[in-house]
Amino acid sequence: MSGINLLTDTNIILYLLGGDRDIAGILSGRIVHLSFINELELLSFPQLSSEESQIIREFLKETIIIDINESIKSHTIYLRTKYNLNLPDAIVAATARFLQIPLLTADKDFKKIIEIPILFYEK
């Protein structure tokens, strides 16, 4: 992978926080970006303990969270319409497109998107 910036999907962060050394290696030395959607997903799991929440919050302090803007909204509409994505996935993909950086994900639904570079991770 070339470049230092990556947008990561929620599943990648869950693998990382779960101790996945391969993901840790991939992210080492990179600037990790997250969509606000990923932040919301990470912090809103129903059975999330206060300890897990604190670990996630500490991790989030080390990332760049990208909020919604008009450009991301436009990209979201385009990608959701073209690829029939669910709204959270469309926002994440649109964020990668807005930033012009690769999306690192394990979600196969993103493989069909040709407008952004997808780095697909398989366990």
Secondary structure, DSSP 8 states (H G I E B T S, - for coil): --SSEEEE-HHHHHHHHTT-HHHHHHHTTSEEEEEHHHHHHHHT-TT--HHHHHHHHHHHTTSEEE---HHHHHHHHHHHHHH---HHHHHHHHHHHHHT--EEE--GGGGG--SS-EEE---
